[in-house]
């Protein structure tokens, strides 16, 4: 499949109502630990074992700032669903996440924006 355009991507929170006017979304840090098991008899490249568990990473969000969004900052981790904009099967990712960082920008004369980092926890369910 060729690349897709991100327009139409949405994020839904199970409890709070953040990111109503989403401007940008990115997911990063999804990773899995490795342990090198190379030994004196290994030939060619080094070899590794892969941990059965993965770190689900985090989500970086940016949306048009609404001061009432600050009411949602103390909520506990909640179910978050990202719909990657109509890519078909596998376009919805659901997981538990909580806010770990926020930034607010009020440049003159542009629209005020709020950005946040969510830390994902547990398994990402893809549907």
C-alpha positions, -999 to 999 in steps of 0.1 A, spaced: 0 0 0 12 35 -8 14 62 18 -17 78 32 -26 113 43 -32 119 80 -63 141 75 -92 124 92 -72 108 119 -90 111 153 -83 103 189 -110 94 214 -106 93 252 -127 69 273 -132 93 302 -120 129 294 -127 150 264 -93 162 253 -80 170 218 -113 181 203 -96 201 175 -67 179 168 -39 195 148 -12 169 149 -6 134 163 24 111 164 33 79 181 68 70 190 89 49 213 73 16 207 101 -8 215 112 -42 227 143 -50 247 169 -73 233 196 -94 250 227 -103 230 234 -141 230 264 -141 208 290 -166 219 326 -176 209 313 -200 183 290 -175 165 299 -167 130 288 -138 108 267 -112 127 259 -110 164 227 -127 175 200 -115 199 171 -127 219 139 -106 219 119 -99 250 84 -112 249 71 -79 263 72 -45 245 70 -9 256 40 6 239 57 40 237 38 73 238 16 96 218 24 132 210 -7 154 205 -12 190 195 -47 207 194 -63 241 195 -60 252 232 -92 255 253 -85 266 289 -111 241 301 -89 213 289 -68 218 320 -97 203 340 -87 169 324 -51 168 335 -56 150 367 -76 121 353 -63 87 358 -50 66 329 -79 59 305 -87 40 273 -75 59 243 -84 50 207 -66 64 176 -84 60 143 -57 65 117 -81 80 92 -99 53 72 -69 30 63 -93 0 65 -87 -30 87 -61 -23 114 -67 14 114 -79 16 150 -54 13 178 -68 12 214 -47 12 246 -45 26 281 -26 59 285 -22 88 309 -9 123 304 28 126 313 36 161 299 19 192 286 29 225 269 8 255 260 19 280 234 2 314 228 21 330 199 10 364 187 -10 365 164 -15 328 159 -39 303 174 -30 291 209 -21 254 209 -17 228 236 5 198 232 7 168 254 26 135 257 6 105 267 24 74 280 9 42 268 6 13 292 -1 -24 284 -11 -40 252 -21 -21 220 -52 -36 205 -55 -32 167 -88 -36 149 
